[in-house]
């Protein structure tokens, strides 16, 4: 069956989420650029990367991978949102329910993109704080929060159907 190809107009909330998402990723890159010369050559890296040593340290150049990868993912999610009729849905999509389902699905993807950007910003800040040897306990609170948020987003958006 062919799904209706309906263009979903963005609301103010949709636009705000997208702007905030891109600001977080750009903010991550700006923070790295601002503190780059103050960092030692080896810093703790809060994400898995092949060149990270066995103690969790990598060169400060690895900090740039987080905003680059998250930026690519966010742009891909942004472009994917232009084609909501190709998504998988738990219900049969027809002309009566297409607009509602497309709106819900695109909002969920925008929120997932926002969470990815927030994760990028958090990883950047934690790496910078550790590299600058600033004492903090943010890692204890933020690390368990992101898997919960990423799993809860599709579940709670599903409740909206």
Secondary structure as the mmCIF struct_conf table of DSSP 4:
data_model
#
loop_
_struct_conf.conf_type_id
_struct_conf.id
_struct_conf.beg_label_comp_id
_struct_conf.beg_label_asym_id
_struct_conf.beg_label_seq_id
_struct_conf.end_label_comp_id
_struct_conf.end_label_asym_id
_struct_conf.end_label_seq_id
HELX_LH_PP_P HELX_LH_PP_P1 UNK A 2 UNK A 4
HELX_LH_PP_P HELX_LH_PP_P2 UNK A 7 UNK A 10
HELX_RH_AL_P HELX_RH_AL_P1 UNK A 12 UNK A 35
HELX_RH_3T_P HELX_RH_3T_P1 UNK A 36 UNK A 38
BEND BEND1 UNK A 39 UNK A 39
BEND BEND2 UNK A 41 UNK A 41
STRN STRN1 UNK A 42 UNK A 44
BEND BEND3 UNK A 46 UNK A 47
TURN_TY1_P TURN_TY1_P1 UNK A 50 UNK A 51
TURN_TY1_P TURN_TY1_P2 UNK A 54 UNK A 55
BEND BEND4 UNK A 56 UNK A 56
STRN STRN2 UNK A 57 UNK A 59
HELX_RH_3T_P HELX_RH_3T_P2 UNK A 60 UNK A 62
HELX_RH_AL_P HELX_RH_AL_P2 UNK A 63 UNK A 80
TURN_TY1_P TURN_TY1_P3 UNK A 81 UNK A 82
HELX_RH_3T_P HELX_RH_3T_P3 UNK A 84 UNK A 86
BEND BEND5 UNK A 87 UNK A 87
BEND BEND6 UNK A 90 UNK A 91
TURN_TY1_P TURN_TY1_P4 UNK A 95 UNK A 97
HELX_RH_AL_P HELX_RH_AL_P3 UNK A 98 UNK A 131
TURN_TY1_P TURN_TY1_P5 UNK A 132 UNK A 133
HELX_RH_AL_P HELX_RH_AL_P4 UNK A 138 UNK A 159
TURN_TY1_P TURN_TY1_P6 UNK A 160 UNK A 160
#
